[in-house]
């Protein structure tokens, strides 16, 4: 909300400077967003008189002026304004002045042979409007040589504040002044509503057909009005806060909306159908042609003001065009009503209409202000537009807004951390308008003023319907008492300045902070780091792709089809993020970047149940390995994908000894170059392999594209075991190599497991370091060479001990795989 400093001083008697006012406002919780000094850019402009205006000797459309700027000099000015004439008073700019409307700095010069030593200004050139038809024409008695800014009252700073949603009272100049006075920055001027003597019976009557639309409304007619332009002071005030002056009657209602926070509306009595205005809910099919030029299709949930013809206003939000006041209005009817804040907010959101009236009604207004606001608006209409007032028409009843709130002194220190004497707390509240009801050494009870509807207000949150009735009642009473007390604590604290409230750290629950991520979130963060360390770039893609592409990577049930996709090729929830990475790799390959390494942590979707929405870590590599001096570049193969999957599983805490590899990978992998990583026969942790050649061909991917899919939710929680110091043997390990001849169809993993289990107490590691198939070997046979590490713990192994263990290894491998030791 904006307001000029002079407007604030009409409500607040203070000698405080602008800086003191803005600092105090921010300190008491009304944040100052900015201060606009409109006069700063016009400070060098002065009032000048045209001594003589003659035609330019060398230009038909220009005039040569002799101008008195008030310093004893006569300056020559060349001017093209059609209204320039001898004797007129205007605004002049001297050389060196910046012209806001044109963005130039004025220099003395010569135009068509005539000197131009200054410039007579239009409103647009000064940045004060769009009028550029001529230079500014001031009254003849304007003081020549004086500052135009000071004479026009433009040296009045405009303060803009940010009001929190609970402070509807601060959406008025008087509300802001009241807070400053309570903070000790002056005295609030008393406001006495004028006495209005009715001259005739009101021509319109109010009726409330539905209390949801309105609970209390008052109105008064004024006949014999002349609705012309409002006086200059009112136009200037509205322009200063960003409003466009319309007419005197409309400008008066806008004035009181900002002055005291009381929205009003005026009807043209001659345009109202019938003699009754009804507060009711809109009916199906009704429309409102609003004053903002838009037409709204109303719903039965909208409260309206209606005449015999239909809706004439959307209650508390915007008036209707058919009954609006214009220059032909001779009798107006002032509406001053109380609308439900929630219904106003919902209607405003429903129709997407934002008005100053809505902003105040939906935050709550002073319910006791209706009679005084109606009288004040009537008095200003009589003063500015003439006429005579009617009697008051009224419907409904004033709400019971009176309520009390209690504050315990200990709560100031307990909630606010501020030790404050009880007398000071009472003083601050009474300066704000609270009335002391009772007090003792421990607590005070005050009556809440009507303009503070946010304090000790009714709580509209629904309780659990299953709650015991007695417990629910106790909880409701306690909540109402606690909320009201907290409101008073806030008021007392802020009026002393929020910066005076001591900073107190929150209590520490434990010396070591609790983890901010659960196990699932921690796995995802760790997976990102591991994959990035392995050279894969993370992608963030949509969870949906084209149905044709999705079918290549798994099932595409109709339940996972999008009814309203954002694009025609994004109509199916993807079975796996690998599909999105494959498309990304294909786009890179089409642009000449075939060698890519991508990863993503995202969702894969099998059905609509929670179990069918899988959290996955997926990687894809295409092309060749990077060139290096240490090893030549090569084409990627299935073991690159397996290496990524195994490294990630190991980093996530999966015990590698329990990991098994099987070959039943999904159909989007190459059937002979893929696998599944399991923990036990049923738990699938990951799947990997080279993508199927048909899939690579369909997507224009390199044929050696490989990938893996790891199921994060399937990884079991690591067992919490107390860690002890590792057992490090003081004895040297012994290593022996074995080469076995076995069928090519036997998995190498089976051989490694057999060797590892031959002597678990002494064999610490088994590594496959060579595989050979080719000449000098029988058809269908391969040679696998392994290194077995023996780690003695109690004594040094003798040759006989080592030989015995080697025999166990050979026997275990032969039994498990049918392999024989090569000679």
Order of alpha helices (4+ residues) and beta strands (2+ residues): beta-alpha-beta-alpha-beta-beta-beta-beta-beta-beta-beta-beta-beta-beta-alpha-beta-alpha-beta-beta-beta-alpha-alpha-beta-beta-beta-beta-beta-beta-beta-beta-alpha-alpha-alpha-beta-beta-alpha-alpha-beta-beta-alpha-alpha-beta-beta-alpha-beta-alpha-beta-beta-alpha-beta-beta-beta-alpha-beta-beta-alpha-beta-beta-alpha-beta
